[in-house]
Amino acid sequence: MLEPASVFTFFEEICQIPRPSKHEEQMIGYLMEFGKKYNLETKRDEAGNVLIRKPATAGNEKKPTVILQSHIDMVCEKNEDTVHDFLKDPIEIVIQGEWMKAKGTTLGADNGIGVAVQLAVLAADDLAHGPLECLFTVDEETGLTGAFALQKGFMEGKILLNLDSEDEGEIFVGCAGGIDSVGEFTYTPVEVPKGYFFFRVDVKGLKGGHSGNEIHLERGNANKILNRLLLQTSRTYDLYLCEINGGNLRNAIPREAYAIAAVPFAEKEKIRVDLNVFTADIEEELSVSDPDVKILLQSESPLPYAIDKETTHRLLLTLQAIHHGVYVKSQAIPDLVESSSNLASVKMKENQVIRIETSQRSSILSARNNVADTVRAAMELGGAKVSYGNGYPGWNPNPDSPILRVAVDSYKRLFGKEPLVKAIHAGLECGLFLDKYPGMDMVSFGSTIKETHSPNEMMDIPSVTKFWKHLVDILEHIPE
């Protein structure tokens, strides 16, 4: 049996409940029933955030209230050959040695393991702790809408432990803020002349990953690779672009993309030769960071219409110009990415619209806005209609945080070594909590999770044990 048993039991239960972002209704219902089952004060707000309160254990009544927080939604990514409906099907757990994975899909340990730990604390009758509030937020992954909607007064505690970090042994005291930038092209359908060879190109086999946690690893972006090939081809042959589709979520580095295009039949074999050369170049470039990249070409049935040539030209140039990856490193914190951008998805929509979705992150607000303006400039120069969200704030580190001292001392006492205290380039909800609750004292920590936001997501099982012990010890040693 996996230990701690209660944590993994609750995690397995959570994996049976569909909880894509913006579709967390069943999970909300589960939490409301959980509170009722354990006779705990439970409430939800209009956004769907749930708060469950647990009184202090005997002798700990004078301790301050501590908030434990996780988000209940998960990123839903699957391999192309995996049959899975995230709105209906449970996540199938697979154990490989000391790692827990899912069968062809994301595991949802981000942030399901944090939720499971909260439930285990609420259900336990053998822990020592002061008054607790467990906050479960909705829709963190696609807009932070739960944290945005959180109202003042919903919680009473002034100490918050965010359980959404993914490197055991590291305590986070700061995170990046972010904003989304979207460009839309409107095209005119045109007929493809007779005598053209239709083909489909697929880019796949990439690792993808979290656009905050893994952006510095220089992994391939399927949209960028596909566009590079299409632009190169359009400059050599009379290319008609019929379809283009790649990526899904704004906070995931795109792993797969495809396009359907046509060139004169006389160029058929040249296209195949060019693809082989192009593939060899990409394989060499990504030989370390993404060695399993595949670029496949196959014949395709003729399509009646394509995107007009002018729009195709502007679209390909825009995608080439949009920055993807690290924009600048921090001057204050070694090896920390300060600003980055993710070319997340390219989708053909109704009414002859092609939609480009990107996200920008930075630990400095002005720098975030600068990289966003750089991306939007490329879109505007290409003739796209540009829109963007309100963004979300970063979380500035507080080196004098009292709860940080408690967390560091706890880790040293338990494991005999110093934890790493860091800031993270990924976004956490902590910045929004500070907006609503100024003066909130916070840290973030968790178990080790790799390849998040991809079907390769995996959680280190022994790290969950250490995560649990650390949390329990922190709660026991909160000073009065």
TIMARBA-724301 format. One record per residue (C-alpha): z, x, y negated. Coordinates in steps of 0.5 Angstrom, whole numbers, plus 500, padded with zeros to 3 digits. Layout:
N
   pz   px   py
    Z    X    Y
...
//
This chain:
480
   pz   px   py
  500  500  500
  498  502  493
  504  504  488
  507  501  484
  506  495  489
  507  490  483
  502  493  478
  496  493  483
  498  486  486
  497  484  479
  491  488  478
  488  485  484
  489  478  482
  486  479  475
  480  482  479
  479  475  482
  479  472  475
  472  472  471
  474  475  464
  467  477  460
  468  478  453
  468  471  449
  469  468  456
  476  469  457
  478  462  458
  480  462  466
  484  469  464
  488  465  458
  490  459  463
  492  464  468
  497  467  463
  500  461  461
  501  459  468
  504  466  469
  509  464  463
  511  458  466
  512  460  473
  517  466  470
  520  461  465
  518  465  459
  517  463  452
  509  463  452
  504  461  446
  497  462  445
  494  462  438
  487  458  436
  483  465  438
  486  465  445
  491  471  444
  497  470  448
  504  472  447
  509  472  452
  517  473  451
  522  476  455
  529  477  453
  533  483  453
  537  485  460
  544  486  460
  547  491  455
  540  492  451
  541  486  447
  542  490  441
  535  494  442
  529  492  437
  524  488  440
  518  492  443
  511  489  443
  507  491  449
  499  490  448
  493  490  452
  486  486  451
  484  481  457
  476  481  457
  472  487  460
  465  490  459
  461  487  464
  455  492  467
  452  492  473
  447  496  477
  440  493  477
  440  492  484
  447  489  484
  447  481  485
  453  479  481
  455  473  476
  461  476  472
  462  468  470
  463  466  477
  464  472  482
  470  476  483
  470  484  482
  470  487  489
  475  493  489
  473  499  493
  478  505  494
  475  512  495
  480  517  496
  485  517  490
  480  513  486
  479  506  485
  472  503  483
  468  497  484
  462  495  488
  456  496  483
  459  493  477
  464  495  472
  472  495  475
  475  492  469
  481  497  469
  479  497  462
  484  494  460
  486  490  466
  490  495  468
  494  495  462
  495  487  463
  497  488  470
  503  493  468
  505  488  462
  505  482  468
  509  487  472
  514  488  467
  515  481  465
  516  479  473
  521  485  474
  528  483  475
  530  491  476
  528  494  469
  533  496  463
  530  494  457
  531  490  450
  527  484  448
  520  484  449
  513  481  447
  507  482  451
  501  481  447
  494  479  451
  488  479  446
  481  476  447
  474  479  446
  476  486  444
  470  489  447
  465  485  443
  468  484  436
  475  485  436
  475  478  434
  482  477  438
  486  482  433
  482  480  427
  484  473  428
  491  475  429
  496  471  424
  502  474  421
  508  472  424
  505  471  431
  509  477  433
  516  479  431
  517  486  434
  516  492  429
  514  497  435
  508  496  439
  506  500  445
  498  499  446
  496  500  453
  489  501  452
  488  509  453
  484  512  459
  487  519  459
  494  520  463
  498  525  460
  495  524  453
  499  520  447
  494  517  442
  497  516  435
  490  515  431
  483  512  433
  476  511  429
  474  505  425
  467  502  427
  462  497  424
  455  494  427
  448  495  424
  443  491  427
  435  491  425
  430  485  427
  422  486  427
  418  480  427
  411  481  430
  405  477  431
  402  476  439
  395  479  440
  391  479  446
  390  485  450
  382  487  450
  379  487  457
  379  493  461
  386  495  460
  391  498  465
  397  495  465
  404  499  467
  411  498  467
  416  504  465
  423  504  467
  428  509  465
  434  509  470
  439  513  473
  443  515  467
  451  515  467
  452  511  460
  459  510  459
  463  508  453
  460  510  446
  467  512  443
  470  516  449
  463  519  452
  459  520  446
  460  527  445
  458  529  452
  450  529  450
  448  524  456
  442  521  456
  440  514  452
  435  510  456
  433  507  449
  431  514  446
  428  517  452
  423  510  453
  421  510  446
  420  518  446
  415  517  451
  412  510  448
  411  514  441
  408  520  445
  403  515  449
  401  511  442
  399  518  439
  394  520  444
  392  513  447
  390  506  445
  397  503  447
  398  496  447
  406  495  447
  407  488  451
  415  488  453
  421  493  451
  428  492  453
  434  497  454
  441  497  454
  446  491  453
  453  492  449
  454  495  443
  460  500  445
  456  502  451
  451  508  452
  445  505  455
  443  507  462
  437  503  463
  431  501  459
  424  499  461
  417  497  457
  411  494  459
  404  497  456
  397  497  457
  392  503  455
  384  503  457
  383  503  464
  379  510  463
  386  513  461
  390  511  468
  390  517  471
  392  521  465
  398  517  463
  401  518  470
  400  526  469
  403  525  462
  409  522  465
  410  527  470
  410  532  465
  415  528  460
  419  527  466
  420  534  468
  422  536  460
  427  530  460
  430  533  467
  430  540  464
  434  537  458
  439  533  461
  440  538  467
  447  538  466
  449  532  462
  445  527  466
  442  530  472
  440  524  476
  435  521  470
  429  517  473
  423  515  470
  418  511  474
  411  508  473
  408  502  476
  402  498  476
  403  491  472
  400  485  472
  396  483  466
  400  480  460
  396  475  456
  399  478  449
  402  484  446
  406  486  440
  401  487  434
  399  494  433
  402  495  426
  409  492  428
  409  497  434
  408  503  430
  413  501  425
  418  499  431
  417  506  435
  418  510  429
  424  507  427
  427  508  434
  425  515  434
  429  516  427
  435  512  428
  441  517  430
  444  517  436
  450  521  438
  455  525  434
  454  525  427
  459  530  425
  466  533  428
  473  533  425
  474  538  420
  482  537  421
  483  536  429
  479  541  433
  474  538  438
  475  531  435
  469  527  434
  469  524  426
  463  520  426
  458  518  431
  452  512  432
  450  509  438
  443  506  439
  446  501  444
  440  496  445
  433  494  444
  431  486  446
  426  482  445
  428  475  443
  425  468  441
  420  467  436
  417  474  436
  423  477  434
  425  484  437
  432  486  435
  435  493  435
  443  493  435
  447  500  434
  454  501  432
  457  507  428
  464  510  428
  468  514  424
  476  516  423
  474  516  415
  472  510  412
  467  513  407
  464  517  413
  463  511  417
  459  507  412
  455  514  410
  453  514  418
  452  506  418
  447  507  411
  443  513  415
  442  508  421
  440  502  416
  436  507  412
  431  508  418
  431  501  419
  429  499  412
  424  504  412
  421  501  418
  421  494  415
  426  491  419
  431  486  416
  438  489  417
  444  486  417
  451  488  419
  458  486  421
  465  487  417
  467  493  421
  474  494  423
  479  499  420
  481  506  424
  488  508  425
  491  514  421
  496  518  425
  503  518  423
  506  525  425
  513  522  424
  513  516  428
  520  515  431
  516  511  437
  512  517  438
  518  522  439
  521  517  444
  514  517  448
  514  525  448
  521  526  450
  520  521  456
  514  524  458
  518  531  458
  524  528  461
  520  525  467
  514  530  468
  517  537  466
  511  538  461
  509  536  454
  504  531  453
  498  532  449
  498  528  442
  491  526  440
  487  522  436
  481  518  439
  474  517  437
  474  510  441
  476  504  437
  483  501  438
  486  494  436
  492  498  433
  488  499  426
  488  491  425
  495  490  427
  497  495  422
  493  491  417
  497  484  419
  503  488  420
  504  494  415
  509  499  418
  508  497  425
  510  503  429
  505  505  435
  503  509  440
  497  508  445
  497  511  452
  495  509  459
  492  511  466
  486  515  467
  480  512  467
  473  515  468
  466  512  466
  468  506  463
  463  501  460
  459  503  466
  458  501  474
  461  508  475
  468  506  472
  473  509  476
  481  509  476
  485  515  478
  491  511  483
  496  517  482
  495  516  474
  497  509  475
  504  511  478
  505  516  472
  503  511  467
  508  506  470
  514  511  470
  513  513  463
  513  506  460
  519  504  464
  523  510  462
  520  509  454
  523  502  454
  530  504  457
  530  509  452
  529  505  446
  535  507  441
  539  501  438
//
